[in-house]
Amino acid sequence: MTRPVPEAAAVPSPCIGICRMDARSGWCEGCLRSLDEIAAWSTMSEADKRQVWQQLPLRQQAGTAPAGRNDGSRE
């Protein structure tokens, strides 16, 4: 699901354009972020963005990701 994010690079958004919130988990079905994470993304520090990225595989393993999720990203 995730690709390594180089330390020197700006951290990309995990958005893949599937923007539906899962009522059970509270995470977006496309990027697996919470509404608070999505809203704050543009003002988060690079370190905070990396922390969100590190949580995504755990969220995916919890069974909240839709079939066919890829690791492409879009803002």
N, C-alpha and C positions, 0 to 999 in steps of 0.2 A: 504494500500500500504506500508506504512513504519512501522517499528517497533521501539520502543524506543531504543536509543543508550545509554547505561550506561556511565556516566561521566568518570569513571576510565578506561573504555575499549578503545582500539584503534578503531577508527571509520572505519567500513568496507566500501568498495566501493559498490555503489548501482548497479553496472553492473550485468546484468542477461544474458549476452551473445547474446543479440539481438542488433547488432551494425549497425544501419541504421539512418542516420540523416534525420529528417523531414525538408524539404525545407521551409515549411510555418513557423514553430516555431523556427527552428534553434537548436532544442533539439534532442538528441538521442531518437529514438522510444522505446528503451529498458529501459534505465536508466533515461531518461529525463534531462540529463546534456547537457550543451553546449560543443562545441569542446574545448573551453578554459578551462572549468572545468575539462573535461576528461584529457586533456594534463597536467594540473597542479596538479591533484589529489595526486600524489606521493610526491609532495613537499609542499602541503598545510598543514597548522597547523590543529590540531584536532578541534579547534574552527571553522575554516573556513569550514572544512568538515561537521560539524554539521549544519552550516548555509545552506549549499547546501541541506542537507537532509531535513531541515525544509521547503525549497522551493518546494520540489518534490510533495507533495500533492496538492499544488496550481497549479502546472503545469499539474498534472493529471486531476484536475477538469476543466482545460481549454480545455480538450478534446484531448490532444496530446498523451496519452498513448494507446498502442495497447490493444485489447481485450485479457483477460487472463493474464495480468501482475500479477506476484506474487512478494513476497517480499524477495525471495532468492537473495543472492548476490555472485558475483564472481569478482575477480580482473581482 
